[in-house]
Amino acid sequence: MSRYYVNKFLFQVDGDPELLAAYKADPAALMDRWERDYGTRLGTNHTIERTTWLSFTDQERQALLEHDYVTLFELGVHFFLCLTIFIAIYDDEYRERSGPLSFQREYAAKLSHWAGKDYPTVAL
């Protein structure tokens, strides 16, 4: 697993409203675009220097495609990056349906089996 690559994806997509909207609408298309146009860049804003060795594993790709934040968390993706991107994607619809903080409550409930345990490491 490349935690760096997944974390970079979450950070960049969450920080760009156009990428975030595209990820919400069509995760597969945005992931393909991101890998082609952004993922190989060294750093976040460089366009000249690129790397060729980073990629998503099949498990990472599937979790990102399905917005499966529980699997991402359990793979060791940074919990704050994982939480904030999915709040950005789901908060409005959850709030309309079930009130304030309803997505955050669901997120916590789905990860409740981690209560009292050490979190997965976020080290690279």
Order of alpha helices (4+ residues) and beta strands (2+ residues): alpha-alpha-alpha-alpha-alpha-alpha-alpha
